Amino acid sequence: MGDVLSQAEIDALLSALSDGQVDVEEMKTTKTQKRIRVYDFKRPNKFSKDQIHSLQNIYENYCRSLTTYLSGNLHTVVECGVLSIEQITYDEFIRSLPNPTVLGLHALNPLEGTVLIEMSPTLAFTVVDRLLGGQGPGGEKNRDLTEIEKTIIENRLKQMIFISEEAWSEVYKLEPQFVSMETNPQFTQIVAPNEMIVLITLEIKVGDSVGMINICMPYLVLEPIVDKLSTFFLFSTQAKISSPEQVKAIRQKIEWAKVDMIALLGHSEILVRDLLELSPGDVIPLNQLVNDPIPIYVGEFMKFKSIPGLHGEHLAVQIMEIVKEGGEETDG
């Protein structure tokens, strides 16, 4: 609702109109101009805000799966997040890519058409370096991949494409299928240059190195299910009830997780002078008595008590008691 004019302001406005200080036609023109909205017919927006929000939710779920996969595969801490989602033409996307780069072409059956996933060279060489025993960063490189590097990256791309099936499962049953890998963007004309695409940009942090993954999805590919994106957005904020099958799948994944287990024989404090004078045959007394049980730690928590012994020719411990304190939820 607009501001209410006082009687004095109304009198001043009428006086200005009668004196010719304010032009009525100019006021009408100004009011009309405010209603004009710029629209570029060369770049029409194909996706609504609800559909963009749905894609945001889908690829946030995808990032969680991708983080789990890359962390286990590269044996290091990996962070993944959705950086941006925008609508642009396919030509703009292709022109923004470096040459060479890593492009994975794949289909989303039963949808028709091809989707692109682009891995920045920085991320690609970081992955290769980690898998071949390096520390990861490796610096900026602008060269083609060797045959060995192509094989390594192609195998990772296939898995990255495959795990998108789970992220899309709540919207539509899709079956990703890897088609090929390219390094020259000019050879990947999957749609006409002026066709609109939705570009999902993910930021991947591998240790101290940061790279990007771009997912290019043409509107023509998503058009048959674009209405389902709006429906998914309406229900995506509702509470979800996990089915027994989901609980079982999560439990199986947790059971395969690796954790450190340490049997602590005891500890002692000695002077640095005594430490420097140690020689073969010297004995360091521990705070642990011979008959006391040895604590076993899982991660940071003591979970078991045991006694030491031998299993064949190997040192071993026998579990005597389960400690139900530390790292477990308590009632109340």
C-alpha positions in Angstrom: 0.0 0.0 0.0 1.4 3.4 -0.9 2.0 6.3 1.4 -1.1 8.4 2.4 -0.7 12.1 1.4 -1.7 14.8 3.9 -4.1 17.5 3.0 -1.2 20.0 2.7 0.7 17.7 0.3 -2.5 17.2 -1.8 -2.9 21.0 -2.1 0.8 21.4 -3.1 0.5 18.7 -5.8 -2.7 20.3 -7.2 -1.0 23.7 -7.2 2.0 22.4 -9.0 -0.2 20.8 -11.7 -2.1 24.0 -12.2 1.1 26.1 -12.5 2.6 23.6 -15.0 5.5 22.6 -12.7 4.5 18.9 -13.0 3.6 17.4 -16.4 0.8 14.8 -16.2 2.0 12.9 -19.3 5.5 12.7 -17.9 4.1 11.1 -14.7 2.2 8.6 -16.8 5.4 7.7 -18.8 7.5 7.3 -15.7 4.9 5.0 -14.2 4.7 2.9 -17.4 8.5 2.6 -17.6 8.6 1.0 -14.1 6.5 -1.9 -15.4 9.0 -2.8 -18.2 11.1 -5.9 -17.6 14.0 -6.8 -19.8 13.7 -10.2 -21.5 16.3 -11.7 -23.8 14.7 -13.9 -26.4 18.1 -15.4 -27.3 18.4 -16.7 -23.7 14.9 -17.6 -22.4 14.8 -19.0 -18.9 13.5 -22.6 -19.3 13.6 -23.5 -15.6 11.5 -22.0 -12.8 12.8 -21.1 -9.4 11.2 -24.2 -7.9 12.9 -26.4 -10.5 16.2 -24.7 -9.8 15.7 -25.3 -6.0 14.9 -29.0 -6.8 18.2 -29.3 -8.7 19.9 -27.7 -5.8 18.5 -30.4 -3.4 19.4 -33.2 -5.9 23.0 -32.2 -6.3 23.5 -31.4 -2.6 22.6 -35.1 -2.1 24.9 -36.0 -5.0 27.8 -34.0 -3.3 27.4 -36.2 -0.1 27.8 -39.4 -2.1 30.6 -37.9 -4.1 32.4 -36.9 -1.0 32.2 -40.4 0.4 33.4 -41.9 -2.8 36.4 -39.6 -3.4 37.5 -39.6 0.3 37.7 -43.4 0.2 39.2 -43.6 -3.2 41.9 -40.9 -2.6 42.5 -41.7 1.1 42.3 -38.1 2.1 39.8 -35.5 3.3 37.6 -34.3 0.5 34.9 -31.6 0.7 32.3 -31.1 -2.0 29.5 -28.5 -2.3 27.2 -26.9 -4.9 28.8 -23.6 -5.9 26.2 -22.3 -8.3 23.3 -23.3 -10.6 22.6 -21.1 -13.7 20.9 -21.1 -17.0 23.1 -20.3 -20.0 23.4 -21.3 -23.7 25.4 -24.3 -24.6 27.8 -22.1 -26.6 28.6 -20.0 -23.6 29.4 -23.1 -21.6 31.7 -24.5 -24.2 33.5 -21.2 -24.7 34.2 -21.0 -21.0 36.1 -24.3 -20.9 39.9 -24.6 -21.1 41.5 -26.8 -23.8 42.4 -29.4 -22.9 40.0 -30.4 -20.1 38.2 -33.6 -19.0 34.7 -34.2 -20.4 32.6 -37.2 -19.6 29.7 -37.8 -22.0 26.9 -39.9 -20.6 23.2 -40.7 -21.1 20.5 -40.7 -18.4 18.3 -43.6 -19.6 15.4 -43.6 -20.4 15.8 -39.8 -21.2 17.0 -39.0 -24.7 20.1 -37.0 -25.3 23.5 -36.6 -23.8 24.7 -34.9 -20.6 28.2 -33.6 -19.9 30.3 -33.7 -16.7 33.5 -31.6 -16.9 36.4 -32.0 -14.5 38.8 -29.1 -14.3 42.4 -30.0 -15.2 43.5 -28.9 -11.6 41.2 -31.5 -10.1 42.1 -34.2 -12.6 45.8 -33.9 -12.0 45.3 -33.8 -8.3 43.4 -37.0 -8.5 46.0 -38.6 -10.6 48.8 -37.4 -8.3 47.1 -38.8 -5.2 46.4 -42.2 -6.8 50.0 -42.5 -8.0 51.4 -41.9 -4.6 51.8 -38.1 -4.5 50.5 -35.6 -2.1 48.0 -34.1 -4.4 48.6 -30.4 -5.3 51.0 -30.8 -8.2 50.6 -27.1 -9.4 49.0 -25.8 -12.5 49.3 -27.9 -15.6 48.1 -27.3 -19.1 48.7 -30.4 -21.2 47.0 -33.5 -22.5 46.6 -36.5 -20.4 48.9 -39.5 -21.0 47.3 -42.9 -21.8 47.8 -44.0 -18.2 46.3 -40.8 -16.8 43.3 -41.1 -19.2 42.6 -44.6 -18.0 42.7 -43.5 -14.3 40.5 -40.5 -14.8 38.0 -42.4 -17.1 37.5 -45.0 -14.4 36.8 -42.3 -11.8 34.4 -40.5 -14.2 32.4 -43.6 -14.7 31.9 -44.0 -11.0 31.1 -40.3 -10.5 28.4 -40.6 -13.2 27.0 -43.9 -11.8 26.5 -42.5 -8.2 24.2 -39.7 -9.6 21.5 -42.4 -9.9 20.9 -42.4 -6.2 20.7 -38.6 -6.1 17.9 -38.6 -8.8 16.1 -41.6 -7.4 13.5 -39.6 -5.4 12.6 -37.6 -8.5 12.8 -40.1 -11.3 14.3 -43.5 -11.9 17.3 -42.8 -14.1 20.1 -45.2 -15.2 23.3 -43.2 -16.0 25.4 -44.8 -18.8 28.9 -43.7 -19.6 29.4 -43.0 -23.3 32.9 -41.6 -23.8 35.6 -39.2 -22.5 36.9 -36.2 -24.5 39.5 -33.6 -23.8 38.7 -31.0 -26.5 35.5 -29.1 -25.8 35.1 -28.2 -29.5 34.5 -31.9 -30.3 31.5 -32.3 -27.9 28.6 -30.7 -29.7 25.7 -32.4 -27.9 23.1 -29.8 -28.7 22.8 -26.7 -30.9 24.9 -23.7 -29.7 21.9 -21.6 -28.9 20.1 -24.3 -26.9 19.6 -23.5 -23.2 21.3 -25.7 -20.5 21.3 -25.7 -16.8 24.9 -25.6 -15.4 25.6 -27.1 -12.0 29.0 -26.1 -10.7 30.5 -28.1 -7.8 33.5 -27.1 -5.8 35.8 -30.0 -4.8 38.5 -29.6 -2.1 41.1 -32.3 -2.0 43.5 -31.5 0.8 44.9 -28.0 0.0 43.9 -28.2 -3.7 40.6 -26.8 -5.0 39.0 -27.8 -8.3 35.7 -27.6 -10.1 33.2 -30.1 -11.6 30.6 -28.7 -14.1 27.5 -30.7 -14.9 25.9 -29.5 -18.2 22.3 -30.7 -18.6 20.5 -29.5 -21.7 16.8 -28.5 -21.3 15.9 -30.9 -24.1 17.1 -33.8 -22.0 15.2 -32.8 -18.9 12.1 -31.6 -20.6 10.1 -34.9 -20.2 10.5 -34.8 -16.4 10.8 -31.1 -15.8 7.3 -31.0 -14.1 8.5 -33.6 -11.6 11.2 -31.1 -10.4 8.5 -28.7 -9.2 6.6 -31.5 -7.5 9.8 -32.7 -5.8 10.5 -29.2 -4.5 7.1 -29.1 -2.8 7.7 -32.3 -0.9 11.5 -32.1 -0.4 11.2 -30.2 2.9 8.8 -32.7 4.5 10.1 -35.2 7.0 11.2 -38.5 5.5 10.7 -41.9 7.1 13.5 -44.3 6.6 12.3 -47.7 5.3 13.7 -51.0 6.8 15.7 -51.4 3.5 17.3 -48.0 3.9 18.2 -48.7 7.5 19.7 -52.1 6.5 21.7 -50.5 3.7 23.1 -47.8 6.0 24.0 -50.4 8.6 25.9 -52.4 6.0 27.9 -49.4 4.9 28.7 -48.5 8.5 29.8 -52.1 9.3 32.4 -51.9 6.4 33.9 -48.7 7.8 37.5 -49.0 9.1 38.4 -47.8 12.6 41.6 -47.8 14.5 41.8 -50.2 17.5 44.6 -49.8 20.0 45.6 -52.1 22.9 47.3 -49.8 25.5 49.8 -51.8 27.5 50.5 -48.9 29.9 52.5 -45.8 30.1 55.4 -44.4 32.1 57.2 -41.1 32.7 61.0 -40.9 32.8 63.6 -38.1 32.7 65.2 -37.1 29.5 68.5 -37.9 31.0 67.4 -41.5 31.8 66.0 -41.8 28.3 69.3 -40.8 26.7 71.2 -43.4 28.9 68.9 -46.3 28.0 70.8 -49.4 26.7 69.7 -53.0 25.8 68.5 -54.9 28.8 67.2 -51.9 30.7 63.6 -52.2 32.1 61.1 -49.4 32.1 58.3 -49.9 34.7 54.8 -49.2 33.6 51.8 -48.0 35.6 50.0 -51.2 34.6 50.1 -54.2 37.0 50.7 -57.6 35.5 47.2 -58.9 36.5 45.3 -55.7 35.5 43.2 -55.9 32.3 44.6 -54.1 29.3 42.2 -51.3 27.9 41.4 -51.4 24.2 40.5 -48.1 22.5 38.4 -47.7 19.4 39.1 -44.3 18.1 39.2 -42.0 21.2 37.0 -44.2 23.4 37.8 -47.2 25.6 35.4 -50.0 24.5 36.9 -53.2 25.8 39.1 -54.7 28.6 41.3 -57.6 27.7 44.2 -59.8 28.8 47.4 -60.3 26.6 48.5 -63.6 25.2 49.7 -65.4 22.1 47.7 -66.7 19.1 50.0 -69.0 17.4 53.2 -67.0 16.8 51.4 -63.7 17.0 50.8 -61.4 19.9 47.1 -61.2 20.7 44.5 -60.0 23.3 41.4 -61.8 24.6 38.3 -59.7 25.2 37.1 -60.0 28.8 34.7 -57.2 29.2 32.7 -54.7 27.1 32.8 -51.1 28.3 29.5 -49.4 27.7 30.7 -45.9 28.5 32.1 -43.3 26.1 30.9 -42.7 22.6 27.5 -44.2 23.2 24.1 -42.5 23.7 22.7 -42.8 27.3 19.1 -42.9 28.2 17.6 -39.8 29.8 
